[in-house]
C-alpha cells in the first residue's frame, strides 16, 4: 500500500512543479492577476499535501493502521477536489467562461478532506504503541 502512495506522491509532486512553472511563465499572459493567485494557491496546497501523502506512505510502513490509509486517500481526494476546483476556477474566471460557478463549492469539500486526513494521521499516532 505505501508504494502506491509513494508513486502517487511522486507524480503529484512532478505535476505541482509543472503547474507552478506554467502559472509563473504561461498563465500570467493569459488571465488576470487574481486568477493567477488562485492558480498558485492550488499549486501550493497540492505541493503541501503531496508531502503529506509521502508522510502517510512512510508512516504506513511502520504503522499499518487503516487510519493512515484513509489519511492518504483523503490527501489525494483533497488535492483533486481543492486544488482541482481552484485550477478550474482560475482558468474559467480568467478566460471569462460563464456557467462554472458550481466549482466554487467544491473547494471547501477538498479542504475538509485535507483537514480530516491530518486528523486521521494524528489519531493513528495517538493509537500506535
C-alpha positions in Angstrom: 0.0 0.0 0.0 2.7 2.5 0.9 4.3 2.1 -2.5 1.1 3.2 -4.2 1.1 6.3 -2.1 4.8 6.9 -2.8 4.2 6.6 -6.6 1.2 8.8 -6.5 3.0 11.4 -4.4 5.9 11.4 -6.8 3.6 12.0 -9.8 1.7 14.7 -7.9 4.9 16.4 -6.9 6.1 16.5 -10.6 2.7 17.8 -11.6 3.0 20.5 -8.9 6.3 21.7 -10.4 4.9 21.7 -14.0 1.8 23.6 -13.0 3.8 26.0 -10.9 6.0 26.8 -13.8 3.0 27.1 -16.1 1.5 29.6 -13.7 4.7 31.6 -13.4 5.5 31.7 -17.1 2.5 31.0 -19.3 -0.6 31.7 -17.3 0.3 35.3 -16.4 -0.1 36.4 -20.0 -3.5 34.7 -20.4 -5.5 35.6 -17.3 -5.9 38.3 -14.6 -3.6 38.6 -11.5 -6.5 37.3 -9.4 -6.8 34.2 -11.4 -3.0 33.6 -11.3 -3.1 34.0 -7.5 -5.9 31.4 -7.3 -4.0 29.0 -9.5 -0.8 29.5 -7.4 -2.8 28.7 -4.2 -3.9 25.5 -5.8 -0.3 24.6 -6.7 0.8 25.4 -3.2 -1.8 23.2 -1.5 -1.2 20.4 -3.9 2.5 20.5 -3.1 1.9 20.7 0.7 -0.3 17.7 0.5 2.0 15.8 -1.8 4.4 15.8 1.1 1.6 14.8 3.4 1.0 11.8 1.2 4.7 10.9 1.4 4.4 11.1 5.2 1.4 8.8 5.2 3.3 6.3 2.9 6.3 6.3 5.2 4.2 6.1 8.4 2.3 3.2 6.9 5.5 1.1 6.7 5.7 1.0 10.5 2.1 1.7 11.5 -0.3 -0.3 9.3 -3.3 1.4 10.6 -6.4 1.9 8.5 -6.4 5.5 9.7 -3.1 6.0 7.9 -4.6 4.5 4.7 -7.7 6.7 5.0 -5.5 9.8 5.6 -3.6 9.1 2.4 -6.7 8.7 0.4 -8.1 11.9 1.9 -5.0 13.8 0.9 -5.4 12.6 -2.6 -9.1 13.5 -2.6 -8.3 16.9 -1.2 -5.8 17.5 -4.0 -8.3 16.5 -6.6 -11.2 18.5 -5.1 -9.5 21.5 -3.5 -6.6 22.1 -6.0 -8.6 20.8 -8.9 -11.5 23.1 -8.3 -9.2 26.1 -7.9 -7.3 25.3 -11.1 -10.7 25.2 -12.9 -11.9 28.4 -11.3 -8.7 30.2 -12.2 -9.0 29.2 -15.8 -12.7 29.8 -16.3 -12.7 33.1 -14.4 -9.6 34.3 -16.1 -10.9 33.5 -19.5 -14.4 34.7 -18.6 -16.2 31.5 -19.3 -19.7 31.5 -17.9 -21.5 28.7 -16.2 -18.9 27.2 -13.9 -20.0 28.7 -10.5 -20.5 25.1 -9.3 -16.7 24.7 -8.9 -16.7 27.2 -6.0 -18.5 25.0 -3.5 -16.2 22.0 -4.4 -13.2 23.8 -2.9 -14.2 23.6 0.8 -15.1 19.9 0.4 -11.4 19.4 -0.6 -10.4 21.5 2.3 -12.4 19.3 4.7 -10.7 16.2 3.1 -7.3 17.8 3.9 -8.2 18.5 7.5 -9.7 15.1 8.0 -6.6 13.5 6.6 -4.4 15.3 9.0 -6.7 14.4 11.9 -6.7 10.8 11.0 -2.9 10.8 10.7 -2.8 12.3 14.2 -5.2 9.7 15.5 -3.0 6.9 14.0 -0.1 8.3 16.0 -2.2 8.6 19.1 -3.4 4.9 18.9 0.0 3.4 18.0 2.1 1.7 20.6 
